[in-house]
């Protein structure tokens, strides 16, 4: 593997000596996330701390096909370290990054395609926490597969395939097809219609039978009053979360849990609040059996009792506007939910989060 990477890197350097342009970029991200959930007996989420740092340098070539398209090829590496883990230096070489990207002007917009192992930042959508939790987004930093997106001033859509697991002796085959998008309504960006969807397929291995389907769809409407009231952000997003789940081997029935989610965000002078409220069914029907192998979202969308319930996450954050390529966020998240014999309190726990992202690629693409 190392020899192949060296050969590929040497080939890129040779190509750069011709008409192509040498390119490089790097991304640095740091996270501190401390969760305290003893108050709710850790039945939703276990208390613990994620404290880690990642550097993702890459090199490659860029070239233009006249005015018809621009192309990029990259080779890089994820250098990842869990603080205090005490592993040998060689173990920080976490995962290779290798991909091809094309951007093509189409009509009044741009069509972009990418294939290989590439950063999640290629996706421009924000999915509900029911799809992906914050720690999953950080620890599973890359897509492995292909992704497409189309963007105009008033419309955006993306579609991707993420290959999450290759079939092996005990390793189960797994992949996700996902899509998201939004469109301005009434010719203005005040109101938007959007959607997010994920179909996760969790198949068997050479020694394990079974296929589990986990599909989640989230159509929504947003109202953004930020410019009207002179705030950095003042928005409301409302829509249903609709699931389809089936363990094809061990369950004769399919399950379609659903509920309503509302997300309110207000930000002024770099300080803000975010409130996420969900009311409905347990969205993770097989969570007790498969856990994080099938469900990548926040575990607070599931509960260990029958019937509908609710949960609420309130966050107070500081997110200064440093630059387009530097993102700093400090937040305190408070979790609340319905009382039950297993969880006799409304207040379920808290997260304290600090994250810093420096994305040089974003800066270089603007130049």
C-alpha positions in Angstrom: 0.0 0.0 0.0 2.8 2.5 0.9 4.6 1.6 -2.3 1.5 2.3 -4.4 1.0 5.7 -2.6 4.6 6.6 -3.3 4.3 5.7 -7.0 1.1 7.7 -7.3 2.7 10.7 -5.6 5.7 10.5 -7.9 3.4 10.4 -10.9 1.5 13.5 -9.8 4.8 15.4 -9.4 5.8 14.4 -12.9 2.5 15.5 -14.3 2.9 18.8 -12.6 6.0 19.5 -14.7 3.8 19.7 -17.8 0.9 22.1 -18.5 -1.0 21.1 -15.4 -0.8 23.3 -12.3 0.6 21.9 -9.0 -2.0 22.1 -6.3 -2.0 21.5 -2.5 -4.3 22.0 0.4 -4.7 21.0 4.0 -7.4 21.0 6.6 -6.8 21.2 10.4 -9.6 20.4 12.8 -9.6 20.1 16.6 -12.5 19.0 18.8 -13.2 18.8 22.5 -16.6 17.3 23.3 -17.4 16.4 26.9 -20.8 14.6 27.6 -22.3 14.2 31.0 -25.4 12.0 31.1 -25.3 10.3 34.5 -28.4 12.3 35.5 -30.4 10.2 33.0 -28.6 7.0 33.9 -26.7 7.0 30.6 -29.7 5.2 28.9 -29.6 7.5 25.9 -25.9 8.4 25.6 -22.9 7.4 27.7 -20.9 10.0 29.5 -17.4 10.5 28.1 -15.0 12.9 26.4 -13.9 13.1 22.7 -10.7 15.1 22.6 -8.9 14.8 19.2 -7.0 16.6 16.5 -6.7 15.9 12.8 -4.5 17.2 10.0 -5.3 16.3 6.4 -2.6 17.5 3.9 -2.8 16.6 0.3 -1.1 17.3 -3.0 -2.2 16.9 -6.6 -2.8 18.7 -9.9 -5.5 21.0 -11.2 -6.1 21.7 -14.9 -8.8 23.6 -16.9 -10.5 22.3 -20.0 -10.8 25.7 -21.5 -14.0 27.3 -20.1 -15.8 23.9 -20.2 -14.6 22.3 -17.0 -12.0 22.3 -14.3 -10.4 19.1 -12.9 -8.5 18.1 -9.8 -6.7 15.0 -8.6 -5.6 14.7 -5.0 -3.5 12.4 -2.8 -3.3 12.9 0.9 -3.4 11.4 4.3 -5.5 11.8 7.5 -3.2 12.3 10.5 -5.4 11.7 13.5 -4.7 11.6 17.2 -7.0 11.0 20.2 -5.5 13.1 23.0 -4.0 11.0 25.8 -4.3 7.7 23.9 -0.5 7.1 24.1 -0.2 5.2 20.8 3.0 4.9 18.7 3.7 7.7 16.3 3.0 5.5 13.3 -0.6 5.0 14.4 -1.5 8.6 13.7 -1.6 7.8 9.9 -5.3 7.1 10.0 -6.6 6.9 6.4 -5.5 7.7 2.8 -7.3 10.5 0.9 -7.4 10.0 -2.9 -9.9 11.4 -5.3 -10.8 13.0 -8.6 -13.1 16.1 -8.9 -14.6 17.9 -11.8 -16.6 21.2 -11.9 -18.6 21.9 -15.0 -20.5 25.2 -15.7 -24.1 24.2 -16.7 -26.7 26.8 -17.7 -26.9 29.2 -14.8 -25.2 27.0 -12.3 -22.3 24.5 -11.7 -22.4 20.7 -11.7 -19.7 19.1 -9.6 -18.7 15.4 -9.3 -16.1 13.6 -7.1 -15.0 10.0 -6.8 -12.6 8.3 -4.4 -12.0 8.9 -0.7 -12.7 12.5 0.0 -13.6 14.9 2.8 -17.2 15.3 4.0 -16.9 19.0 3.3 -17.7 18.3 -0.3 -21.3 18.1 0.8 -22.8 21.5 1.4 -25.9 20.4 3.2 -26.7 20.3 6.9 -28.5 17.1 7.8 -30.7 16.6 10.9 -29.0 15.2 13.9 -31.2 12.2 13.4 -29.0 11.3 10.4 -25.6 12.1 11.8 -24.4 13.0 15.3 -21.6 15.5 15.8 -19.1 12.8 17.0 -19.9 10.6 14.0 -19.3 13.5 11.6 -15.9 14.1 13.3 -14.7 10.5 13.6 -16.0 9.4 10.2 -14.3 12.3 8.4 -14.4 10.9 4.8 -16.8 9.6 2.2 -15.7 6.6 0.3 -17.5 6.4 -3.1 -18.9 9.1 -5.3 -20.9 12.3 -4.9 -22.6 14.8 -7.3 -24.1 18.2 -6.7 -25.7 21.0 -8.8 -25.9 24.6 -7.6 -27.5 27.8 -8.9 -28.3 31.0 -7.0 -31.7 29.7 -6.1 -31.4 25.9 -6.1 -29.1 23.2 -4.7 -29.2 19.4 -4.9 -26.7 16.7 -4.0 -26.6 12.9 -4.4 -24.0 10.6 -3.0 -22.9 7.0 -2.4 -20.8 6.3 0.7 -19.4 2.7 0.9 -19.2 2.1 4.7 -18.2 -1.5 4.8 -16.7 -4.1 2.5 -17.9 -7.7 3.0 -15.4 -9.9 4.8 -15.2 -12.9 7.1 -17.0 -11.1 10.0 -17.2 -7.6 8.5 -20.7 -6.9 7.1 -21.2 -5.1 3.7 -22.7 -1.6 4.3 -23.4 1.4 2.1 -25.5 4.6 2.2 -27.2 6.5 -0.6 -28.0 10.0 0.5 -29.5 13.1 -1.0 -30.3 16.6 0.1 -31.3 19.9 -1.5 -33.3 23.1 -1.3 -35.0 25.6 -3.5 -36.0 29.2 -3.0 -39.8 29.8 -2.9 -41.6 32.9 -4.3 -38.4 34.1 -6.0 -36.7 35.0 -2.7 -34.4 33.4 -0.2 -36.8 34.2 2.7 -38.7 30.9 2.3 -37.2 27.6 1.1 -38.4 24.1 0.6 -35.8 21.4 1.2 -35.2 17.8 1.7 -32.7 15.3 3.2 -32.8 11.6 2.7 -30.6 8.6 3.5 -31.0 4.9 2.6 -28.6 2.7 4.6 -28.1 -0.9 3.6 -26.5 -3.2 6.2 -26.0 -6.6 4.7 -24.3 -9.8 5.8 -20.8 -11.1 5.9 -19.3 -14.5 5.1 -20.2 -15.8 8.5 -23.3 -13.6 9.4 -26.7 -13.7 7.7 -28.9 -10.7 7.5 -29.9 -7.6 5.7 -31.2 -4.5 7.5 -32.7 -1.5 5.7 -32.7 1.9 7.4 -34.2 4.7 5.4 -34.9 8.2 6.7 -36.6 11.1 4.8 -36.9 14.7 6.0 -38.8 17.2 3.8 -38.9 20.6 5.4 -39.7 24.3 5.1 -37.5 27.1 6.3 -38.1 30.7 7.0 -35.0 32.9 7.2 -35.6 36.4 8.6 -31.9 37.3 9.1 -31.5 40.1 6.6 -35.0 41.5 7.4 -34.2 42.1 11.1 -30.5 42.8 10.8 -29.2 39.6 12.6 -26.5 37.2 11.5 -29.1 34.4 11.7 -32.8 34.2 12.6 -34.3 31.1 11.0 -36.9 28.4 11.6 -36.9 25.0 10.0 -39.9 22.6 10.4 -40.6 19.2 8.8 -41.3 15.5 9.4 -38.8 12.8 9.9 -40.1 9.6 8.3 -38.4 6.3 8.6 -38.6 2.9 6.9 -36.8 0.0 8.7 -36.7 -3.7 8.2 -34.6 -6.5 9.5 -35.2 -8.9 6.6 -34.0 -12.1 8.3 -35.3 -11.7 11.8 -38.4 -9.6 11.5 -41.4 -10.3 9.2 -42.8 -6.8 9.6 -41.5 -3.4 8.3 -41.6 -0.4 10.6 -42.2 3.2 9.6 -41.6 5.5 12.6 -42.1 9.2 12.1 -42.3 12.5 14.0 -42.0 16.2 13.6 -38.8 18.2 14.1 -38.4 22.0 14.5 -35.1 23.8 14.5 -34.8 27.4 15.6 -31.5 29.4 15.3 -30.8 33.0 16.4 -27.3 34.6 16.2 -26.2 38.2 16.8 -22.7 39.6 17.5 -21.3 36.1 17.0 -23.3 34.7 20.0 -26.3 32.5 19.3 -28.9 29.9 20.5 -30.1 26.8 18.7 -33.1 24.8 19.8 -34.0 21.4 18.3 -37.4 19.9 19.2 -38.6 16.4 18.1 -41.9 14.8 18.9 -42.9 11.4 17.5 -41.9 7.8 17.4 -38.7 6.1 18.3 -36.7 6.6 15.1 -34.3 3.8 15.7 -36.4 0.7 16.0 -33.5 -1.8 16.0 -31.1 0.3 18.1 -30.9 -2.2 21.0 -29.8 -4.9 18.5 -27.5 -3.0 16.1 -26.7 0.3 17.8 -24.2 2.5 16.0 -23.6 -0.1 13.3 -26.9 0.9 11.7 -27.8 4.2 13.3 -25.3 7.1 12.8 -27.6 9.8 14.3 -27.9 11.3 17.8 -29.2 8.5 20.2 -31.7 11.0 21.8 -34.1 10.3 18.9 -34.6 6.9 20.4 -36.0 5.7 23.8 -36.4 2.5 25.7 -40.2 2.6 26.1 -43.2 2.1 23.9 -45.2 4.9 22.2 -44.5 8.4 21.1 -42.2 10.7 23.1 -40.3 13.9 22.8 -36.8 15.3 23.2 -35.3 18.8 23.1 -31.7 20.0 22.6 -30.9 23.6 23.5 -27.5 25.0 22.7 -25.9 28.3 23.6 -22.9 29.0 21.4 -20.2 31.5 20.4 -19.1 31.3 16.7 -17.1 34.3 15.6 -16.9 35.2 11.9 -13.1 35.0 11.6 -12.9 34.1 7.9 -14.4 31.8 5.2 -11.7 29.2 5.9 -11.4 29.4 9.7 -14.3 28.2 11.8 -14.4 28.4 15.6 -17.3 27.2 17.7 -17.8 27.0 21.5 -21.1 25.6 22.7 -23.0 24.2 25.7 -25.8 21.8 24.8 -28.6 20.9 27.2 -30.8 17.8 26.6 -34.3 17.4 27.9 -37.0 14.8 27.3 -40.1 13.0 28.6 -40.0 11.5 32.1 -40.2 7.7 32.4 -39.5 5.0 35.0 -36.1 4.5 33.4 -35.5 8.2 33.2 -37.2 10.0 36.0 -36.0 13.5 35.1 -36.7 16.0 32.3 -33.1 17.1 32.2 -31.0 14.3 30.6 -27.5 15.8 30.4 -25.1 18.2 28.7 -22.4 18.5 26.1 -19.6 21.0 26.3 -18.0 21.5 22.9 -15.1 23.4 21.4 -14.1 23.0 17.8 -11.7 24.7 15.4 -11.5 24.1 11.7 -8.9 25.6 9.3 -9.7 24.7 5.7 -7.0 25.9 3.3 -8.8 24.3 0.3 -11.7 26.8 0.7 -9.3 29.7 0.6 -7.4 28.3 -2.4 -10.5 27.7 -4.5 -11.6 31.4 -4.0 -8.3 32.7 -5.4 
